[in-house]
């Protein structure tokens, strides 16, 4: 963290202390950086006491066990020494003590003690005890929720990252060209000071220098971050827009956005805002997911999928923290495509009453704010079947760049889909007349057509026969399309779609 940034964060943290915020929760893994901030804001007469998860009261500066206070191996006893009305000015720095707050292992005595200390700080003259909860996980017990202030330490921006690179090069007496430092700063966006230092160390140990070729190393290290998050997954770029049958209007739009996305500096100079993303609405099995995957290939960036089921947590603040982690991780990997499948399932219950609905509503607000204000190179591709379950705020311009409707494929699109799947399996030959298949596949989805081709190919393999039109027709006659199996749902979806003026994916 550069001097200017340290001063800015220290000033904000000091303001919280001066405002008598009794408990400040610093959710951060770099304890050294946090110690530096706390040291900066401590006045000369402020005593700093540290307690760590190992069960020790330690000297804040040297980290050596002190034992000056009673019960140095017990957090409750440690806190008891400060739970009185005697005048005092102290910082209590409690590190990685979040396990005492989890419902399955919560310590009621410790939570009550923290609440008592907080109340004395707020209401007793001469008692100034600020508790810093410095933890690598965010867990806030309901009893303390109103008394806790969460303090975020933002990730370094391009200028700060470039400064870290320049400082590193100076310390190790290596040359890093200005344009290389600028490019690496962009690649290192979304990483903490500590993570950037680690990557620079690895690059230097490998080659004795830092250069443009280290971009691949940065990307591989970012993938490690994704894997450790557990909420996002990296998908292989195994789909292309040419694999999507039909949807020509949508594909043309994405190709144009790819041109803007790949040249962010020039686009911004030209007066173009950074692309936000698109919402693709439509029938099940009609290419929404395939289009999301193909977008990443078209943009030539990594594809991340958000598992919305893993966002919801058991503890107060955990769901919001999971979403914050997912967003931070995506921004760390930027430029990238973030795919949110079945968006409606992520925000079920918005506006309702009760704990679950309240959490969902907060998640929705947090996601909407990020989507509206984000300037990072994270292109969001959200897909949804049933938009009646989505809040209306999603369906207006400004959240997404555009909203597209994907309908059941028409005859020309079905022809193209048949050709794609037959060609993929090397079965497109003069023995297959695709045009003869179109009449009997009215109302079929792309997934239905793929299923017909796969079943036909498997049957031909078992019988040791060639694929022809008749064999495909035979399978079509025994296949029930989505228009039949989900007839009522499809009709209801069509009625819903008619109420909105979406861009048509097919022209």
C-alpha angles and dihedrals in degrees: 000000000000122000093254092051092046090053093049095050092042090053091052093046091048089053090057091050092048089050088058095245095171101201121034116188113206108191101198137120098210099085092174091062091047092050089054092054094048091048090053095055098041113107121223093260094046114108113211117208122184129200120185133197091255085074100253136130100217138183105265095220103041100023092227120142111264106185089188092125122063117259097021089169094053125067095206092052090045091054092044089069089066099038100097140085097255112126110260143152111209145145116217110201110195114186126203094344094136092114087074088063102049113106094236093051103021117148107215092193093056093046090049091048092052090049091051093050090048092051092049090052091050099043111020118085113236095014109114111166117153115193116209113198102199106186139158090220131047112235119150119182114226091239091063100035096104092048098048125092115196111218116200123203104207121223116257118271128226094278093050092046091051088051090053090051092048092048091049092049090049093049093051095036096236129141119244116178116231094241090049091050090050093050093046090048089058092048091049094054115130096030126113124242089257094051092047091051090050093052092047089051091051093048092049094047091051099051109001090245143062117238147150090278088069090077089089090052090052091051093050091050090050089054087057088056090053093050091051093050092067091202100077129048130199114232124202116251093244099139132070133189088250087065090060112090112220121334088120096163092052092046092050090051093051092049089055092048090049089058090054094041094053093053104042097156095050092043093052091048088052090055099259119140118230110270112258103191145258138268114221114199127183155088121340115261096017102116106278095124093041090052091051090054092045091052091066091052091048091049091043093227136116119282118226124187120205113219099212091190090067094054096078113086135186099234135071108274094004096111092050089046091051091054091046089052092048092051092045091049092050090049089049090059095042133167087063145116116252111204118200108188122203092005092187091068092058094063105034112149100028112163094017128122127259140045099298094048092046091053092048091049091052090048090051093051092047093050093045092051091051092047092050097045105030118124097175123111093256109128109201119213109186122183129196140173103189111040091176085081092054122092112249090241088075093058100063131086115264096051093065127013091234142355118221130195118215113198132184108293120266123226095276092048092048089052090053093046091052090050093049094052095042091048091047088059093039092244100118103115142137088273090070119071102191093187090066090059097057101076094055094045098061107140094021119136124221088256090053091053092048089051091052092052094046093049092047093049092049093049091049091050092052092048092041091234137134124258115252139159095268094055090052091047090052092056092044090057091056095043121095110211126219088256088066103034092046098026098140094044092048091050091049092049091051090053090051093048091052090064093064133063100227126166109259113240087210124050 
